[in-house]
Amino acid sequence: MTMNRTRKFAAAALAAAMSMASIAGVARAEEADPYVVFPGSLGPVKVGMKVDEAVKALGSGWSYRGMMEDNDMTCGHISREGLWPDGSPYFMAQDGVVTRIEFSNASILTEKGIHVGSTEAEVLAAYGKQVRAEPHQYQAAPAQYLTVWFENPPKEGDYAESRTARGIKFETNEQRVVTSIYAGDTSILYVEGCA
């Protein structure tokens, strides 16, 4: 069994064992596993960490880059090329603080076993009534965003920034398949970088 398949199997078993826990309980049980994303962390990086702390925690090869188009250092990403086949995950930071985790790599799973390549139906089965669905801004229906809030959720339709909120957003395509996953504060609702 390959390492990725072993990780997926272990993560799926963990998700099944944890499915009896409440969503809030799961969020508090975050562990530093580089293959399991939680609403507020992935590996050693936690949402709310200062950029310098996150880069240090990630280790050699990681760096922070401001937005490319205007070299704006108030918004950017911590990344390391080659860590995953497609170069993700990325850790978005605003004003020097990590606000969200984003990836499109199927090797990383949520605490419920959902990953890039999972179906919309699997997301709905895993998270149930907590899922908020919104139309995709760049793809035709049935592509959409499926968001689950774990801590301090914003009111539906409220896009005001909240650094204490914690959630996970699943971006799906026209085939109803998850293509990207975002975890963190209300910045997970942004569709273009920090906006």
C-alpha positions in Angstrom: 0.0 0.0 0.0 1.4 3.4 -0.9 2.1 6.1 1.7 -0.8 8.2 0.3 -3.3 5.3 0.4 -2.1 4.4 3.9 -2.6 8.0 5.0 -6.1 8.1 3.4 -7.1 4.8 5.0 -5.8 6.0 8.4 -7.5 9.4 8.0 -10.8 7.7 7.0 -10.6 5.4 10.0 -10.0 8.4 12.2 -12.9 10.3 10.7 -15.2 7.4 11.3 -14.1 7.1 14.9 -14.6 10.8 15.4 -18.0 11.0 13.7 -19.7 10.6 17.0 -18.1 13.8 18.4 -19.8 17.1 18.0 -18.4 19.5 15.4 -17.2 21.8 18.1 -15.5 18.9 19.9 -13.7 17.9 16.7 -12.4 21.4 16.2 -10.9 21.4 19.7 -9.2 18.0 19.0 -6.9 19.4 16.4 -3.6 17.6 16.0 -0.4 18.6 14.1 -0.9 16.0 11.2 0.4 17.3 7.8 -2.3 15.2 6.1 -5.3 16.2 8.1 -6.7 19.8 7.9 -8.8 21.2 10.7 -10.8 24.4 10.7 -7.9 26.2 12.3 -4.7 24.3 11.5 -2.7 22.1 9.2 0.4 20.5 10.5 2.3 22.9 12.8 0.6 26.0 11.4 -2.4 27.5 13.2 -4.7 30.2 11.9 -3.9 33.3 13.9 -0.1 32.7 14.0 2.3 35.4 13.0 3.9 34.8 9.6 7.4 34.6 11.1 6.2 32.0 13.6 4.5 29.9 10.9 7.5 30.0 8.5 9.8 28.9 11.4 7.3 26.1 12.4 7.2 24.8 8.8 11.0 24.7 8.6 13.5 25.0 5.8 12.3 25.9 2.3 9.2 27.7 3.3 8.8 31.5 2.6 6.3 34.3 2.6 5.5 36.1 -0.7 3.3 39.2 -1.1 0.7 39.4 -3.8 2.5 39.1 -7.1 0.6 41.8 -9.1 1.6 44.8 -6.8 4.2 43.2 -4.4 1.8 44.0 -1.6 3.2 42.5 1.6 0.1 43.1 3.6 -1.5 40.1 1.8 0.3 37.0 0.6 1.0 33.3 1.0 3.5 31.1 2.8 4.5 28.3 0.4 7.1 25.8 -0.5 7.4 24.6 -4.1 7.5 20.8 -4.6 6.1 19.8 -1.2 3.0 18.4 -2.9 2.8 17.4 -6.6 0.8 20.6 -7.4 2.7 22.9 -5.1 0.0 23.3 -2.4 -0.8 23.8 0.4 -0.6 27.5 0.9 -1.1 29.5 4.0 -2.7 32.9 3.3 -1.7 35.8 5.6 -3.1 39.3 6.0 -1.3 42.0 7.9 1.3 39.6 9.1 -1.1 36.9 10.5 -2.1 33.5 9.0 -5.8 33.7 8.2 -6.5 30.7 6.0 -5.1 27.4 4.7 -5.8 26.5 1.0 -5.0 23.5 -1.1 -6.1 21.4 -4.1 -4.1 18.3 -3.3 -6.0 15.1 -2.7 -3.5 13.8 -0.2 -4.8 16.2 2.5 -8.1 15.2 4.2 -10.4 17.0 6.6 -11.1 15.5 10.0 -14.2 13.8 8.4 -12.2 12.2 5.5 -13.2 14.7 2.8 -10.6 15.6 0.2 -10.1 17.1 -3.2 -11.9 14.6 -5.5 -14.7 13.9 -3.0 -18.2 14.5 -4.3 -20.7 17.1 -3.1 -22.8 14.2 -1.8 -19.9 13.0 0.4 -19.5 16.5 1.8 -23.2 16.7 2.6 -23.2 13.2 4.1 -20.2 14.1 6.3 -21.3 17.5 7.6 -25.1 17.4 7.2 -27.2 20.4 8.1 -24.2 22.5 9.0 -23.3 23.0 5.3 -24.1 26.4 3.8 -24.3 26.3 0.0 -23.6 29.3 -2.3 -23.4 29.6 -6.1 -19.9 29.5 -7.6 -18.8 32.9 -8.9 -16.9 31.7 -11.9 -18.5 28.4 -12.9 -22.0 27.5 -14.0 -24.4 25.6 -11.7 -24.3 23.1 -10.1 -20.7 24.3 -9.2 -20.9 25.9 -5.8 -19.2 26.7 -2.5 -20.1 24.5 0.5 -19.1 26.0 3.8 -19.2 24.5 7.3 -18.6 26.8 10.4 -17.2 25.3 13.6 -16.5 28.3 15.8 -18.1 31.8 15.9 -19.9 31.4 12.6 -20.9 34.6 10.8 -24.6 35.0 10.0 -25.6 33.7 6.6 -24.9 36.4 4.0 -22.6 38.4 6.4 -19.2 38.9 4.8 -17.7 41.1 7.6 -14.2 39.9 8.6 -14.0 37.9 11.8 -10.6 36.6 13.0 -12.3 34.4 15.6 -14.5 32.4 13.2 -13.3 29.0 12.1 -14.6 27.1 9.2 -13.9 24.9 6.1 -15.1 25.7 2.6 -15.3 23.2 -0.2 -15.2 24.5 -3.8 -17.0 22.2 -6.2 -17.1 22.1 -10.0 -19.9 21.5 -12.6 -19.5 17.7 -12.0 -20.2 18.3 -8.3 -16.6 17.3 -7.3 -14.5 19.1 -4.7 -11.6 20.9 -6.5 -10.2 23.1 -3.6 -10.5 23.2 0.1 -10.0 26.3 2.4 -9.9 26.4 6.2 -9.6 29.3 8.5 -11.4 32.4 9.5 -13.9 34.4 7.4 -11.2 34.9 4.8 -12.2 31.4 3.5 -15.1 33.2 1.9 -12.8 35.3 -0.3 -12.7 34.2 -3.9 -9.7 36.2 -5.1 -6.8 36.2 -2.7 -7.5 38.7 0.1 -10.7 40.0 -1.4 
